[in-house]
Amino acid sequence: MPVQFDDASYDAGRKAFAGGVTLRQVAERVATSADVDEAKDMSFALGFADELLALLRVAARPPVIVDLGVPHELGLHK
């Protein structure tokens, strides 16, 4: 049966990552949940992972160096 993702749980997962929740805490939440709702648990974990990947994508971008035509103290001008 296909999974229907839960938007509220997905958003909660994204906010949890931004709020400092660890991957271990996410795994513990899923593993120890008394009320198992696979769609909500999967949506939460997916939101958490998407937020992590978004941050990694930003961090992986090359830095932008703007040449203002004046010498820079670190010698970064062209």
Secondary structure, 3 states (H helix, E strand, C coil): CCCCCCHHHHHHHHHHHHCCCCHHHHHHHHHHCCCCCHHHHHHHHHHHHHHHHHHHHHHHCCCCCCCCCCCCCCCCCC
